[in-house]
Every structure is written in structure tokens, then in C-alpha cells.
Amino acid sequence: MSSSVSVPRLVIAAPSSGSGKTTVATGLMAAFAARGLAVSPHKVGPDYIDPGYHALATGRVGRNLDAYLCGSELVGPLFAHGARGCDIAVVEGVMGLYDGAAGEGELASTAHVAKLLRAPVVLVVDASSQSRSVAALVHGFASWDPEVRVGGVILNKVASDRHEELLREALDSAGVPVLGVLRRVAQVDTPSRHLGLVPVAERRAEAVDAVAAMAAQVSAGCDLEALMGLARGAGVLSCAAWDAAEALGSSPPPPLPVPTLGAAPPDPRFRPEGPRPQTPDGLKAPVVAVAGGSAFTFSYAEHAELLTAAGAVVVPFDPLRDEQLPDGTRGLVVGGGFPEVYASELSANEPLRKAIGELALGGAPVAAECAGLLYLCRELDGLPMCGVLDACARMSERLTLGYRDAVAVSDSALAVAGTRMRGHEFHRTVVEPGSGAAPAWGVRAPQRRVEGFVQQGVHASYVHTHWASQPGVARRFVERCRTS
């Protein structure tokens, strides 16, 4: 069934990383939200951290749009799903405007997603240490691909009124309007570490202040009316909104709450109390525990939605605080995050480590990605972890980063052998050995190898995947929860 999407929308892009996309996008989201608008926040690419700041700015779940992980055909439907009922959508780009998956041309670049969304682009330019050259830079980006509509520029890190005057004078000849000018403001800076910005869940009070400062700076330095006008000029998008139940090919289960995972400490409202709801086939809905809190902040919102649509009760828990798994847990999902930062606290929570070990030993389905893989190991940097996997993890100086083409090597609770998925790796840790007797995935890049572990109900791997690309993995996982 086809339909059209006409929500006003903007893509915030830049010539390169570090230009100020996150500051502008997050500030713009918060500024529009402060005007009483329902703002739909999105992030191009696999990044988990920026959407946390977007959610804080808008009060809505931050969602990713990744043409590599999910395929170009799902970008529009996933966008429409997130933007349903909103007054405006703001999409933060990734890297430079035209930077995509390595060796794949424009695939998964901000420009590619902007074209798929028929959305105008606002270019954020770091104007420090240049004046007239800014016109050549903007002209080049605006004219490189005629299908990409660069509708305006926001100048960032402008030093003074005189500097602004020189920049505006130069840009008069480029034919791209200046929609904002921002000075450098220290309080807008957000702290970073080995994998980028520190997630919202780890610095909630400071993050609230930072987002408020971004909103104030953008409101003072940008023409919000002109930006809204540009957003309203986005073309009509012909596609139906993605729906988890439809993606699974099933009728919707009884309505259950779908939490924002990893953004905040567990919410007691999501803990099952009394009789669990029944699925359409009359079976009780199994409880799937999902790790959250400060140590496990990485999760795509669609995963919880797919698990819920498949008939599960999704219950977040915090491995830093909770000593037991949620009552009735039949399956466990431990996504990405920073267990290396919290290794001492995770190790000290011996009751939970023991409970997870017993759950896995009993054959319950366990899906662990990256941080989850480290947590299931025997130890991390010499500290005891859950001991589910006979492997040791440690920090490394080497950054492993990039998209992966993966094929399931072993039958597991997620997929049958031979299932193909696309994924992403992003870590500075090493697990030894890198795979078990039954590996999880065979990957093609950067070199052919097998990695990860499949044993009993456990599927543990460094590779992050987006289940919307293969919704059957959620159904398979929930079915295993019922029968394990």
C-alpha cells in the first residue's frame, strides 16, 4: 500500500566531521521543540550516541537512517515511521556531505539519504581561519551533485563581527543564502573519549545543560523562520511508513509499551506485574530483558518495536544497578555501549553476572553485540565478567571501524546459517579468541574471517546489525524464547 509523506524536513550536513553538525542539529531540534512543535529527530548512519542528544532535545526517540545497514528502499519508510504526526523533521548527517561507505560511491552518505528523502540540505561550515575561501568551498559542495539541493549555509565558529561581514560578502557570489552565524561557545562543547561523545545516559544533568545551550545559541544565531520555510519546501515522499507488525507479516499483538532503551535508568512502568498479556495464538508473551543504563546505551529503537510486535514483553534493566534479571526473563538482549568504562562496577555486581550465566547455561536465547560480547566473556581487562564465553576481552590502542557484509556461519537463536546481513563494527577492544567452535558471522571486509560465538542459545558478536533489514530475526528470537 503506497502513501505519501509531506512532513517538512531538513538535512543538516557539513564538508567534514568536526564542523559542528551535532551542535546545530541538536540545537535546531531543541529550538523548534521550544516553540511547541513536534520534532522528529534522525541521524544518518549507524551512530548510537547522537540520537541520545536528539531525544533529549525533542522528547522523542532518536532514529537512525542507514542506507547500508537497511538498504536504500527502507530509508523513506523508516523516516516516515519516525516522523509520523510531527510538524518538522531534522536529520543530522554523518561525516562530510558526500562521504559514504568505503568503496561504495555515494551509498549511505548524507547526500544519498538527502536524495532518498527529497530533503533540502543545510551546510554547516567551520569558518575559522578562512574568509573569502568559504565561497569556493560552499560553491563546490552545492554544485557537485545537481540532485542534492543545498538550500542554505550556517557559518560556525565565527570569530567576530568583522569576520562575519567578510564571510557574508564572499558568500553573496555563491548563490547560497546564509541562514545562521554561530560564535564559538565553550558550554556547548560536549566531552568526548575513545569512541566519540559521552552518551547522554552517563551525564544526564550536564547533557540537559549542553542541549539547552545549543538551543539558545541556534535560536540567537539562526533564522528559524527561514529554516522552517526551507523545510516546508521539501518534496513529497511517496512511501508507506514502516510498521514492525507489517514487517513481520503478522497481525499486531496486544498493545504493549515500547521503551526508549539505554537512554535512562530502567523505568518501573515497564516491569511486568500480574498476568502477562497473551499473544494472538493464546500463548503468554515471553519477557525479553534488554540491558540499558550507562554501560549499555547502544540500541536501535526498531529492535524493541520488532520484539514487541513478535509477541514479547520488552523489559529494560540496568546491569550497573539491578542484581537480578527482570521477573520471568526468557530471553536476553545486551547491545552496545561502554562496559570497558564500567568494568569495575559490572564485575562487582556478582549476583547479576551469576543470573546471566545461569540463564545462558539453561539454553535461553541471548543476543549480544559488541559491548554485550565483552560482558559475556570470562573477563574484561582482568576483571571477572559473566563467564558465558570462554574468552577474554581487553582494551586496545587500535580502532576497529567500518561496515561489514556478514553471513551467518552457524544456526542460532537469531538466524539460520547462510542468512546474510549487513553490519557495523566500532570498538577499541580485542576478544581472544575472536571466535568459538561455532562462529557467529563470516565477514568479507576488511579481510575474510569468521568472528563471534554461537553456543546453545547465545549469539555474541562484535557486529552491530539493524533488525529492520531482516525482521525475521526478531520473530525467530521470540519463538526461541517461548520454547527454550
C-alpha positions in Angstrom: 0.0 0.0 0.0 1.5 3.3 -1.1 1.1 6.7 0.6 2.9 10.0 0.7 4.9 11.8 3.3 4.8 15.6 3.3 6.3 16.5 6.7 8.6 19.5 6.5 12.2 18.3 6.8 15.9 19.4 6.7 19.2 17.6 6.5 22.0 19.1 8.5 25.3 18.3 6.7 28.9 19.6 6.6 32.0 19.4 4.5 33.7 17.2 7.1 33.4 15.8 10.6 34.1 18.3 13.4 32.3 21.2 11.6 29.5 21.4 14.2 26.7 19.3 12.8 25.7 17.9 16.1 25.6 21.3 17.8 23.5 22.8 15.0 21.2 19.8 14.5 20.6 19.2 18.2 20.2 23.0 18.9 17.8 23.3 16.0 15.7 20.4 17.2 15.5 21.9 20.7 14.8 25.3 19.4 11.8 24.1 17.3 10.6 22.0 20.1 10.7 25.0 22.4 8.2 26.7 20.0 5.8 23.9 20.7 6.5 21.9 17.5 6.6 18.1 17.4 10.1 17.5 16.1 11.2 14.1 14.7 14.9 13.5 15.2 17.0 11.4 12.9 20.7 10.5 12.3 22.3 9.4 9.1 24.5 6.3 9.6 25.0 3.8 12.4 25.8 6.2 15.2 24.1 5.5 18.5 25.3 8.4 20.6 24.0 11.5 18.8 20.4 10.1 18.8 20.5 10.3 22.6 21.1 14.0 22.5 18.4 14.3 19.8 16.0 12.5 22.1 16.8 14.9 24.9 16.2 17.9 22.6 12.9 16.7 21.3 11.3 14.3 23.8 11.1 11.7 21.0 13.1 8.6 20.2 16.1 9.4 18.1 16.2 7.2 15.0 18.9 6.2 12.5 18.6 6.2 8.7 21.3 3.9 7.3 21.1 3.0 3.6 23.9 0.5 4.0 22.6 -1.4 7.0 18.9 -1.3 6.0 19.0 -0.8 2.2 18.0 2.3 0.3 14.4 1.1 0.0 13.9 1.3 3.8 15.2 4.8 4.3 12.0 6.5 3.4 9.7 4.1 5.2 11.8 4.2 8.4 11.8 8.0 8.2 8.1 8.1 7.7 7.6 5.8 10.7 9.6 8.1 13.0 8.1 11.3 11.6 4.5 10.2 11.8 2.4 13.0 13.4 5.3 15.5 13.6 5.5 19.1 12.5 9.1 19.0 11.3 11.9 16.5 11.0 15.6 17.3 11.4 18.1 14.8 10.1 21.7 15.1 11.2 24.2 13.9 8.6 27.4 11.8 9.0 31.0 12.8 8.2 31.2 15.0 5.1 28.2 15.5 2.9 29.4 13.2 0.2 31.2 10.6 2.3 29.6 7.2 2.2 30.5 3.5 2.7 34.1 2.9 1.7 34.4 1.9 -1.9 30.6 2.1 -2.4 30.3 5.6 -4.0 27.5 7.6 -2.5 25.9 4.7 -0.7 24.9 5.6 2.9 26.3 9.2 2.6 24.4 12.1 3.8 23.9 13.2 0.2 22.4 9.8 -0.7 20.0 9.9 2.2 19.0 13.5 1.4 18.1 12.5 -2.1 16.1 9.5 -0.9 14.2 11.8 1.4 13.8 14.6 -1.2 15.0 16.9 1.6 16.9 20.2 1.3 20.4 20.3 2.9 21.7 23.0 5.2 25.5 23.0 5.1 27.3 23.8 8.4 30.7 25.3 7.7 33.6 25.7 10.1 34.5 29.2 9.1 37.5 29.5 11.4 40.8 30.5 9.7 39.1 31.5 6.4 37.2 34.3 4.8 36.7 34.6 1.0 37.7 30.9 0.5 34.4 30.0 2.2 32.6 30.9 -1.1 34.6 28.4 -3.1 34.0 25.7 -0.5 30.3 26.3 -0.5 30.0 26.6 -4.2 31.8 23.3 -4.7 29.6 21.4 -2.3 26.4 23.0 -3.7 27.3 22.2 -7.4 28.9 18.8 -7.0 25.7 16.8 -7.4 22.8 18.6 -9.0 20.3 16.2 -7.3 21.4 17.4 -3.9 19.7 20.7 -3.0 21.9 22.8 -0.7 19.3 25.3 0.4 21.5 27.4 2.8 24.6 27.6 4.9 25.2 28.1 8.7 28.6 29.5 9.5 30.1 28.1 12.6 33.0 29.3 14.8 32.9 32.8 13.5 35.4 34.9 15.4 33.9 38.4 15.3 31.5 40.8 13.6 34.2 41.8 11.1 34.8 38.1 10.3 31.1 37.6 9.7 31.0 40.6 7.4 33.8 39.2 5.3 32.2 35.8 5.1 28.8 37.1 4.1 30.3 39.3 1.5 32.1 36.3 0.0 29.0 34.1 0.0 26.9 36.7 -1.8 28.5 35.4 -5.0 28.0 31.7 -4.2 24.2 31.9 -4.5 23.6 30.0 -1.3 21.9 32.1 1.5 23.4 32.4 4.9 20.8 31.0 7.4 22.8 31.4 10.5 26.0 32.5 12.1 27.3 31.0 15.3 30.2 32.1 17.5 32.3 29.6 19.5 30.7 28.9 22.8 32.5 26.7 25.3 29.5 25.5 27.2 28.1 23.9 24.0 31.1 21.6 23.7 30.3 18.1 24.8 33.0 15.8 26.2 34.5 13.0 24.1 36.5 9.9 24.7 37.8 6.9 22.7 34.6 6.3 20.7 33.2 9.8 20.4 30.8 11.9 22.5 30.0 10.7 26.0 26.4 9.3 25.9 23.5 11.2 27.5 22.8 8.4 29.9 26.2 8.9 31.5 25.9 12.7 32.0 22.2 13.5 32.1 22.4 16.7 34.1 25.3 18.1 32.1 23.7 16.9 28.8 20.5 18.8 29.6 22.5 21.9 30.2 24.5 21.4 27.0 21.4 20.8 24.9 19.8 24.0 26.4 23.0 25.9 25.5 22.8 24.5 21.9 19.2 25.6 21.6 20.0 29.1 22.9 22.9 29.5 20.5 21.0 28.3 17.5 17.9 30.4 18.4 20.1 33.5 18.7 22.3 32.9 15.7 20.0 31.3 13.1 16.9 32.4 11.1 14.4 29.8 12.4 11.7 31.2 10.1 13.8 30.8 7.0 14.9 27.3 8.1 11.3 26.3 8.6 10.4 27.8 5.2 13.2 25.8 3.6 11.9 22.6 5.4 8.4 23.2 4.0 9.8 23.2 0.5 10.8 19.5 0.8 9.3 17.4 -1.9 6.5 14.9 -1.3 7.9 11.5 -0.4 6.0 8.6 -1.9 6.2 5.7 0.5 4.3 3.9 3.3 5.6 4.3 6.8 7.4 1.2 8.2 5.5 -0.8 10.7 7.0 -3.5 12.9 4.0 -5.8 12.7 3.6 -5.5 9.0 7.4 -6.1 8.6 6.9 -9.3 10.5 3.9 -10.2 8.3 1.7 -10.6 11.4 -1.3 -9.0 12.9 -0.4 -6.7 15.8 -0.2 -8.3 19.3 -1.9 -6.7 22.3 -0.6 -3.2 22.8 2.5 -3.2 25.0 4.7 -0.2 26.0 7.8 0.2 23.9 10.6 1.9 25.9 13.5 4.0 24.8 16.3 1.7 25.5 19.5 2.8 27.1 18.6 6.5 27.4 17.8 6.4 31.1 17.7 4.1 34.2 15.1 1.4 34.0 11.5 2.6 34.2 9.4 0.6 36.7 6.4 1.1 34.4 7.9 -1.4 32.0 8.4 -4.2 34.6 5.6 -6.8 34.1 3.2 -7.0 37.1 0.4 -9.5 37.3 -0.5 -11.8 34.5 1.5 -11.3 31.3 -0.5 -10.5 28.1 -1.3 -13.2 25.7 -0.3 -13.2 22.0 -2.9 -13.9 19.3 -2.1 -17.6 19.4 -3.0 -17.7 23.1 0.5 -18.2 24.4 1.8 -16.0 27.2 4.1 -13.3 25.9 7.7 -14.1 26.9 9.7 -11.5 28.8 12.8 -10.3 26.9 15.2 -8.4 29.2 17.2 -5.7 27.4 20.3 -4.2 29.0 20.4 -0.4 29.4 21.7 2.2 31.7 25.0 3.9 31.4 27.1 0.9 30.4 24.8 -0.3 27.6 23.4 2.7 25.7 23.5 1.5 22.1 20.3 0.2 20.7 18.1 0.9 17.7 14.5 1.7 18.6 13.2 -0.6 16.0 14.6 -3.6 17.8 12.3 -3.2 20.8 9.4 -2.5 18.4 10.1 -5.7 16.4 10.4 -7.8 19.6 7.1 -6.3 20.9 5.4 -6.9 17.5 6.7 -10.5 17.6 4.9 -11.0 20.9 7.5 -10.3 23.6 7.3 -8.1 26.6 10.4 -5.9 26.5 11.8 -5.1 29.9 14.9 -2.9 30.3 17.2 -3.4 33.2 20.5 -1.8 34.3 23.4 -4.1 34.9 25.1 -1.5 37.0 22.2 -1.3 39.4 20.0 -4.4 39.2 21.2 -7.5 40.9 18.6 -9.8 39.2 17.1 -10.1 35.8 13.5 -9.0 35.4 11.0 -11.5 36.7 10.1 -14.1 34.2 13.0 -13.4 31.8 13.0 -15.9 28.9 15.5 -14.1 26.6 18.2 -11.5 26.9 19.5 -8.8 24.6 22.7 -7.0 25.5 23.6 -4.4 22.9 26.5 -1.9 22.6 27.9 0.6 25.0 30.9 1.1 27.2 31.4 -1.8 29.5 35.2 -1.1 29.5 34.4 2.2 31.2 32.3 0.5 33.9 34.2 -2.8 34.1 34.8 -2.5 37.9 31.1 -1.8 38.6 29.9 -4.6 36.3 32.3 -7.0 37.8 31.2 -6.1 41.3 27.6 -7.0 40.5 28.2 -10.7 41.1 24.6 -11.7 41.6 23.6 -10.4 38.2 26.6 -11.9 36.5 25.6 -15.3 38.0 22.0 -14.9 37.0 23.0 -14.2 33.4 25.4 -17.2 33.4 22.6 -19.4 34.6 20.1 -18.1 32.0 22.6 -18.8 29.2 23.6 -22.2 30.6 19.9 -23.1 30.6 19.7 -22.5 26.9 17.7 -19.3 26.8 18.2 -17.1 23.8 20.9 -14.4 24.3 21.7 -11.8 21.7 24.9 -9.8 22.4 26.5 -7.2 20.2 30.0 -5.6 20.9 29.6 -4.4 24.5 27.4 -7.4 25.1 30.1 -9.7 23.7 32.6 -8.2 26.2 30.2 -8.6 29.1 29.6 -12.3 28.3 33.3 -13.0 28.3 35.2 -14.7 31.1 37.0 -11.4 31.9 37.4 -7.8 30.7 40.7 -6.1 31.4 41.4 -8.7 34.0 38.1 -8.3 35.8 35.6 -11.1 36.0 32.5 -10.8 33.8 29.6 -13.2 33.2 31.8 -16.1 32.1 29.3 -17.3 29.5 32.0 -17.4 26.8 35.4 -18.9 27.3 37.2 -15.8 26.0 39.0 -12.7 27.5 38.5 -9.1 26.4 40.8 -6.2 26.8 41.2 -2.6 25.7 43.3 -1.9 22.6 45.0 1.1 21.0 43.7 0.1 17.6 40.3 1.4 16.4 38.2 -1.1 14.5 35.6 0.7 12.4 33.6 0.1 9.4 30.6 -1.5 7.6 30.6 -5.3 7.3 28.9 -7.7 4.9 28.1 -10.7 7.1 26.7 -14.2 6.6 25.6 -16.4 9.5 28.0 -19.3 9.8 26.0 -21.3 12.4 22.4 -21.8 13.1 21.5 -19.6 16.1 18.6 -18.0 18.0 18.8 -15.1 15.6 19.3 -16.7 12.2 19.8 -19.9 10.2 23.2 -20.5 8.7 23.5 -18.7 5.4 21.4 -15.7 6.4 23.0 -12.5 5.0 23.0 -9.2 6.9 24.9 -6.0 6.8 26.5 -4.7 10.0 28.9 -2.3 11.5 31.9 -2.5 13.8 33.1 0.3 16.1 35.4 -0.6 19.1 38.8 -0.3 20.6 38.8 -3.7 22.3 40.0 -7.2 21.4 38.4 -10.5 22.3 40.7 -13.6 22.4 39.9 -16.0 20.8 37.9 -14.0 18.3 35.5 -16.8 17.6 34.3 -20.0 19.1 33.9 -23.5 17.8 30.7 -22.3 16.1 31.3 -18.8 14.9 28.5 -16.2 14.6 29.4 -14.5 11.3 31.7 -14.7 8.3 32.6 -11.2 7.2 34.2 -10.1 4.0 35.9 -6.9 5.0 38.5 -5.6 5.8 39.6 -9.2 5.2 37.8 -12.5 5.1 37.4 -14.0 8.5 34.9 -15.6 10.9 34.1 -14.0 14.2 31.8 -14.3 17.2 30.3 -17.1 19.2 27.2 -19.3 18.9 26.7 -21.8 21.7 23.4 -23.1 23.0 21.1 -20.1 22.8 23.8 -17.5 22.7 24.7 -15.4 19.7 27.6 -13.0 20.6 29.5 -10.8 18.1 31.3 -7.5 17.5 29.0 -6.8 14.6 26.1 -4.4 15.2 23.1 -5.2 12.9 19.8 -3.4 12.3 17.0 -5.8 12.6 14.7 -3.8 10.3 16.7 -5.2 7.4 15.9 -8.8 8.5 12.8 -8.6 10.8 12.7 -12.4 10.8 15.5 -12.4 13.4 13.2 -10.8 15.9 10.5 -13.4 15.3 12.9 -16.3 15.5 14.4 -14.9 18.7 10.9 -14.6 20.4 9.9 -18.0 19.2 13.0 -19.5 20.8 12.2 -17.6 24.0 8.8 -19.4 24.1 10.3 -22.8 23.5 13.6 -22.7 25.4 
